């Protein structure tokens, strides 16, 4: 990883404007950047790079049954075979089932995802690694958490990888690191960076259906890759630009994200949008306000027409049909993320909540009734 890109990312993650203004600044996990880290064009490319170092071609890599399809794509890019383990309503792995599957399939590695800002059980990850399975933690949603809440780290995992654009306001970029040793460096790509360029162009458009389609077209550039795209100089440049950004309205990024999350939690209480998590743990910097809605596709389309982009989670990977548990099936048909990061103001949160409450009645539903899983 280039020294400039590493330093820029570290400065942003550990800078004053990320920290709460009324408390000490966070210390970036000392092993997450620096010696041995590899910069990639995207999160899936970073995961593929790490897996190629952890597992032989043809090896089985275990993934959450309900997760972003990019994970399956990354495993295939690495030349490995994906298989899937079950989880619960909070996307916590069924650790016993995962351990049993690892033995049965003789898995070389397992990917454990920290979902939407919440860190997984480090003790369970440590036991899995002790059984001989390499544990890769996907920290795409936890990079901006407080110190100690970003990664399980070398005490519990074998390596980490992350998509930088999931939590940082950059168009592209991925990060990978082996907790012991170093990953083999990848040569920087030459020529135009079509993915980053397409995303930047899409992000210049105002929020709405046109930008949403442009972002989907940019994503399709990665979907068509037959090999992990090498890091491009524009990714390091984006990180350097990121480090020079001023504080968001004088308020720390994490503090703003937490304030916005709490505002949506209060504004939507008792309505059709039920929060995925009722409480926000100390130190978590939420990547969005994740809700379940009995008609989430129609709600997402309604919000998009009003210039509000809400992320649907997730289409099942087209190359696999993992068997989902009942909680996972209900999530797959009802969950979406409302924006609440530090770029948004309290007035934006009021507008998003009002838009959710104003969804007209009727229309086609998802076919997933509202159901309590607590």
PLY file of the C-alpha trace (Angstrom):
ply
format ascii 1.0
element vertex 374
property float x
property float y
property float z
element edge 373
property int vertex1
property int vertex2
end_header
0.00 0.00 0.00
1.36 3.41 -0.88
2.66 5.42 2.03
0.64 8.45 0.94
-2.64 6.55 0.81
-1.96 4.85 4.15
-1.09 8.09 5.90
-4.11 9.90 4.44
-6.51 7.17 5.55
-4.97 7.05 9.03
-5.15 10.83 9.39
-8.82 10.83 8.41
-9.77 7.96 10.69
-7.80 9.35 13.62
-8.23 13.07 12.97
-9.91 15.51 15.31
-12.95 15.96 13.12
-13.81 12.26 13.34
-13.68 12.29 17.13
-16.33 13.50 19.50
-15.50 17.08 20.42
-16.23 16.52 24.08
-13.95 13.53 24.51
-10.53 12.20 23.60
-9.80 11.47 19.95
-9.87 7.82 18.87
-6.66 5.94 18.26
-6.67 4.03 15.02
-6.03 0.35 15.62
-2.24 0.13 15.28
-2.31 -2.91 13.02
-5.05 -1.89 10.61
-2.84 0.27 8.43
0.83 0.51 7.67
3.27 -2.33 7.15
1.68 -5.21 5.27
-1.52 -3.40 4.28
-2.69 -3.62 0.67
-4.78 -1.02 -1.12
-7.29 -2.27 -3.70
-9.84 -0.72 -6.01
-12.79 -2.05 -3.99
-13.75 -4.08 -0.96
-14.39 -7.24 -2.99
-10.96 -6.90 -4.61
-9.34 -6.51 -1.17
-11.15 -9.61 0.13
-10.05 -11.58 -2.94
-6.44 -10.42 -2.43
-6.47 -11.56 1.20
-8.10 -14.91 0.39
-5.52 -15.65 -2.27
-2.91 -15.36 0.47
-4.88 -17.42 3.01
-6.34 -20.27 0.92
-5.15 -22.44 -1.94
-7.16 -22.32 -5.21
-10.10 -24.67 -4.99
-10.33 -24.45 -1.19
-13.67 -23.98 0.54
-14.31 -20.55 2.07
-17.31 -20.18 4.38
-19.52 -17.09 4.11
-22.65 -15.85 5.90
-25.72 -17.19 4.09
-27.27 -13.73 4.18
-24.68 -11.18 3.11
-23.66 -8.91 0.27
-23.21 -10.86 -3.01
-19.81 -9.18 -3.37
-18.50 -11.71 -0.82
-19.35 -14.62 -3.11
-17.82 -12.77 -6.05
-14.62 -12.17 -4.06
-14.31 -15.87 -3.18
-14.71 -16.85 -6.83
-12.21 -14.20 -7.91
-9.73 -15.77 -5.48
-10.24 -19.16 -7.19
-11.95 -20.67 -4.13
-15.31 -22.36 -3.55
-17.95 -20.59 -1.44
-20.16 -22.36 1.06
-22.52 -20.79 3.56
-23.24 -20.81 7.29
-26.44 -19.64 9.05
-27.02 -16.62 11.26
-29.73 -14.96 13.34
-31.83 -11.79 13.09
-28.83 -9.66 14.14
-26.57 -11.39 11.58
-24.61 -13.11 14.33
-23.20 -16.44 13.09
-24.48 -19.72 14.46
-20.99 -20.47 15.75
-21.68 -24.15 16.45
-23.04 -24.67 12.92
-20.11 -22.74 11.48
-17.56 -24.89 13.34
-19.34 -28.08 12.27
-19.49 -26.95 8.65
-15.79 -26.04 8.73
-14.94 -29.59 9.83
-17.29 -31.27 7.37
-16.20 -29.18 4.39
-12.54 -28.99 5.48
-12.77 -25.25 4.98
-9.56 -23.27 4.63
-11.09 -19.95 5.71
-14.24 -18.28 6.96
-15.34 -14.67 6.44
-16.98 -13.06 9.47
-18.82 -9.80 8.71
-19.21 -7.03 11.29
-22.67 -5.84 10.19
-23.68 -2.19 9.97
-21.26 -1.07 12.70
-21.77 -3.89 15.22
-18.68 -5.95 16.10
-18.97 -9.76 16.18
-17.95 -11.97 19.13
-14.15 -11.93 19.31
-14.00 -14.97 21.61
-15.99 -17.07 19.14
-13.74 -15.91 16.30
-10.69 -16.87 18.36
-12.04 -20.38 18.97
-12.76 -20.82 15.27
-9.23 -19.76 14.36
-7.80 -22.11 16.98
-9.56 -25.01 15.19
-7.36 -24.41 12.17
-9.64 -22.17 10.07
-8.24 -18.86 8.84
-10.65 -16.10 9.94
-11.03 -13.06 7.70
-13.00 -10.24 9.30
-14.91 -7.90 7.00
-14.67 -4.50 8.68
-16.35 -2.49 5.90
-19.00 -1.15 8.30
-16.83 -0.62 11.38
-13.83 1.45 10.25
-15.17 4.64 11.81
-16.11 3.07 15.16
-14.29 4.09 18.30
-10.98 2.48 19.19
-11.55 -1.13 20.26
-14.80 -1.37 18.26
-13.35 -1.36 14.73
-11.80 -4.79 14.34
-11.41 -7.93 16.41
-7.72 -7.72 15.49
-4.83 -10.16 15.66
-6.00 -11.70 18.95
-9.09 -13.15 17.23
-8.69 -13.05 13.45
-6.15 -14.00 10.83
-6.69 -11.01 8.54
-9.03 -8.12 7.81
-10.47 -6.47 4.71
-12.79 -3.55 4.15
-14.49 -1.46 1.52
-13.47 2.13 2.23
-16.47 3.64 0.49
-18.94 1.97 2.86
-17.96 4.26 5.73
-15.72 6.96 4.27
-16.93 9.61 1.79
-14.74 8.37 -1.09
-15.80 7.03 -4.49
-13.78 3.81 -4.37
-11.15 1.88 -2.46
-10.57 -1.28 -0.48
-8.10 -2.25 2.25
-6.68 -5.63 3.20
-4.21 -6.72 5.86
-2.91 -9.97 7.30
-2.62 -9.70 11.07
0.50 -11.87 11.03
3.01 -11.34 8.25
2.27 -9.35 5.13
0.19 -9.73 2.01
2.01 -9.86 -1.32
1.95 -6.39 -2.90
-0.11 -5.83 -6.03
1.14 -3.67 -8.88
-0.79 -0.42 -9.39
-3.14 -0.49 -12.36
-2.35 1.65 -15.34
-4.78 3.49 -17.58
-8.24 4.84 -16.66
-9.88 3.77 -13.43
-13.32 3.11 -14.94
-15.01 2.07 -11.67
-13.88 5.06 -9.59
-14.49 7.43 -12.50
-18.02 6.11 -13.05
-18.85 6.39 -9.34
-17.49 9.92 -9.10
-19.56 10.96 -12.11
-22.67 9.37 -10.59
-22.12 11.03 -7.23
-22.05 14.46 -8.89
-25.72 14.05 -9.79
-28.45 15.09 -7.34
-29.95 12.26 -5.32
-32.77 10.54 -7.14
-33.55 7.81 -9.67
-31.00 9.03 -12.26
-28.12 8.95 -9.79
-29.28 5.60 -8.45
-29.16 4.10 -11.95
-25.74 5.66 -12.57
-24.39 4.14 -9.35
-25.77 0.73 -10.37
-24.03 1.03 -13.75
-20.77 1.87 -11.97
-21.16 -1.20 -9.75
-21.64 -3.37 -12.84
-18.05 -2.54 -13.81
-16.92 -4.57 -10.80
-19.48 -7.31 -11.44
-17.93 -7.93 -14.85
-14.40 -8.35 -13.49
-12.88 -11.79 -14.04
-9.88 -10.99 -11.82
-9.41 -8.70 -8.81
-8.83 -5.17 -10.13
-5.44 -3.86 -9.08
-5.30 -0.64 -7.06
-5.32 2.48 -9.15
-3.44 5.70 -8.35
-6.78 7.54 -8.19
-7.72 5.52 -5.10
-4.70 6.79 -3.17
-5.46 10.29 -4.47
-9.02 10.04 -3.13
-7.64 9.13 0.30
-5.28 12.06 0.22
-8.15 14.38 -0.66
-10.17 12.85 2.15
-7.51 13.72 4.71
-7.78 17.40 3.76
-11.54 17.67 4.28
-12.65 20.06 7.02
-14.87 19.07 9.96
-18.53 18.57 9.03
-20.15 21.75 10.36
-17.71 21.70 13.30
-19.10 18.44 14.67
-17.18 15.18 14.77
-18.22 12.59 12.19
-18.96 9.84 14.70
-20.88 12.14 16.97
-22.98 13.38 14.03
-23.71 9.81 12.88
-24.82 8.76 16.35
-26.97 11.88 16.79
-28.67 11.31 13.44
-29.27 7.62 14.23
-30.92 8.53 17.53
-33.05 11.18 15.83
-34.44 8.66 13.34
-34.98 6.11 16.12
-37.15 8.59 18.00
-38.95 10.02 14.96
-39.95 6.62 13.55
-40.91 4.97 16.86
-44.25 3.18 16.69
-44.51 3.35 12.91
-44.18 0.78 10.14
-40.37 1.08 10.13
-39.09 -1.10 12.95
-35.38 -0.64 13.80
-33.05 -3.59 13.20
-31.40 -2.72 16.54
-33.18 -0.94 19.39
-30.06 0.48 21.02
-26.78 1.93 19.79
-23.78 0.46 21.64
-21.12 2.81 22.95
-18.40 3.43 20.39
-20.41 2.30 17.34
-20.50 4.73 14.42
-23.62 3.58 12.52
-23.23 3.35 8.74
-26.95 3.98 8.40
-30.26 3.53 10.22
-31.24 -0.05 9.40
-34.96 -0.75 9.50
-37.40 -3.51 8.65
-40.52 -2.56 6.71
-43.28 -4.91 5.50
-43.23 -3.20 2.08
-39.61 -2.16 1.84
-39.31 -2.18 -1.98
-42.21 0.24 -2.37
-40.84 2.37 0.48
-37.40 2.50 -1.16
-38.93 3.55 -4.49
-41.06 6.19 -2.73
-38.02 7.64 -0.97
-35.96 7.63 -4.16
-38.59 9.71 -5.96
-38.10 12.28 -3.20
-34.31 12.30 -3.58
-33.57 9.95 -0.65
-31.44 6.89 -1.43
-32.13 3.94 0.87
-30.06 0.79 0.42
-31.80 -2.57 0.04
-30.10 -5.63 1.59
-29.30 -7.89 -0.25
-30.06 -9.74 -3.44
-28.91 -13.35 -3.13
-25.68 -13.95 -5.03
-26.62 -15.03 -8.58
-24.08 -17.87 -8.56
-25.36 -19.42 -5.34
-28.61 -20.11 -3.56
-27.64 -20.49 0.09
-30.30 -21.85 2.38
-31.44 -19.09 4.74
-32.77 -19.46 8.26
-36.21 -18.06 9.02
-34.80 -14.84 10.52
-32.52 -14.43 7.51
-35.45 -14.92 5.10
-37.45 -12.24 6.88
-34.50 -9.87 6.79
-33.95 -10.55 3.09
-37.48 -9.39 2.31
-37.87 -6.48 4.69
-34.63 -4.71 5.57
-33.22 -1.47 4.17
-30.89 1.28 5.37
-31.88 4.93 5.71
-29.02 7.44 5.37
-27.83 9.01 8.62
-24.09 9.64 8.29
-22.23 12.80 9.23
-22.96 14.58 5.94
-26.61 14.99 6.96
-28.15 17.64 9.22
-30.94 17.35 11.81
-33.24 18.91 9.22
-32.35 16.11 6.82
-33.31 13.54 9.46
-36.68 15.27 9.92
-37.24 15.15 6.15
-36.30 11.45 5.91
-38.59 10.53 8.80
-41.45 12.55 7.30
-40.96 10.85 3.94
-41.10 7.40 5.57
-44.29 8.28 7.43
-45.92 9.68 4.27
-45.73 6.44 2.24
-49.18 6.09 0.66
-51.19 3.10 1.76
-51.85 0.19 -0.55
-49.93 -1.18 -3.48
-48.02 -4.39 -3.92
-46.24 -5.70 -0.83
-43.13 -7.82 -0.42
-45.16 -10.77 0.80
-43.30 -10.70 4.13
-45.66 -9.81 6.99
-44.46 -7.66 9.82
-43.28 -10.08 12.47
-41.45 -9.74 15.76
-38.31 -11.79 16.11
-37.11 -10.39 19.43
0 1
1 2
2 3
3 4
4 5
5 6
6 7
7 8
8 9
9 10
10 11
11 12
12 13
13 14
14 15
15 16
16 17
17 18
18 19
19 20
20 21
21 22
22 23
23 24
24 25
25 26
26 27
27 28
28 29
29 30
30 31
31 32
32 33
33 34
34 35
35 36
36 37
37 38
38 39
39 40
40 41
41 42
42 43
43 44
44 45
45 46
46 47
47 48
48 49
49 50
50 51
51 52
52 53
53 54
54 55
55 56
56 57
57 58
58 59
59 60
60 61
61 62
62 63
63 64
64 65
65 66
66 67
67 68
68 69
69 70
70 71
71 72
72 73
73 74
74 75
75 76
76 77
77 78
78 79
79 80
80 81
81 82
82 83
83 84
84 85
85 86
86 87
87 88
88 89
89 90
90 91
91 92
92 93
93 94
94 95
95 96
96 97
97 98
98 99
99 100
100 101
101 102
102 103
103 104
104 105
105 106
106 107
107 108
108 109
109 110
110 111
111 112
112 113
113 114
114 115
115 116
116 117
117 118
118 119
119 120
120 121
121 122
122 123
123 124
124 125
125 126
126 127
127 128
128 129
129 130
130 131
131 132
132 133
133 134
134 135
135 136
136 137
137 138
138 139
139 140
140 141
141 142
142 143
143 144
144 145
145 146
146 147
147 148
148 149
149 150
150 151
151 152
152 153
153 154
154 155
155 156
156 157
157 158
158 159
159 160
160 161
161 162
162 163
163 164
164 165
165 166
166 167
167 168
168 169
169 170
170 171
171 172
172 173
173 174
174 175
175 176
176 177
177 178
178 179
179 180
180 181
181 182
182 183
183 184
184 185
185 186
186 187
187 188
188 189
189 190
190 191
191 192
192 193
193 194
194 195
195 196
196 197
197 198
198 199
199 200
200 201
201 202
202 203
203 204
204 205
205 206
206 207
207 208
208 209
209 210
210 211
211 212
212 213
213 214
214 215
215 216
216 217
217 218
218 219
219 220
220 221
221 222
222 223
223 224
224 225
225 226
226 227
227 228
228 229
229 230
230 231
231 232
232 233
233 234
234 235
235 236
236 237
237 238
238 239
239 240
240 241
241 242
242 243
243 244
244 245
245 246
246 247
247 248
248 249
249 250
250 251
251 252
252 253
253 254
254 255
255 256
256 257
257 258
258 259
259 260
260 261
261 262
262 263
263 264
264 265
265 266
266 267
267 268
268 269
269 270
270 271
271 272
272 273
273 274
274 275
275 276
276 277
277 278
278 279
279 280
280 281
281 282
282 283
283 284
284 285
285 286
286 287
287 288
288 289
289 290
290 291
291 292
292 293
293 294
294 295
295 296
296 297
297 298
298 299
299 300
300 301
301 302
302 303
303 304
304 305
305 306
306 307
307 308
308 309
309 310
310 311
311 312
312 313
313 314
314 315
315 316
316 317
317 318
318 319
319 320
320 321
321 322
322 323
323 324
324 325
325 326
326 327
327 328
328 329
329 330
330 331
331 332
332 333
333 334
334 335
335 336
336 337
337 338
338 339
339 340
340 341
341 342
342 343
343 344
344 345
345 346
346 347
347 348
348 349
349 350
350 351
351 352
352 353
353 354
354 355
355 356
356 357
357 358
358 359
359 360
360 361
361 362
362 363
363 364
364 365
365 366
366 367
367 368
368 369
369 370
370 371
371 372
372 373
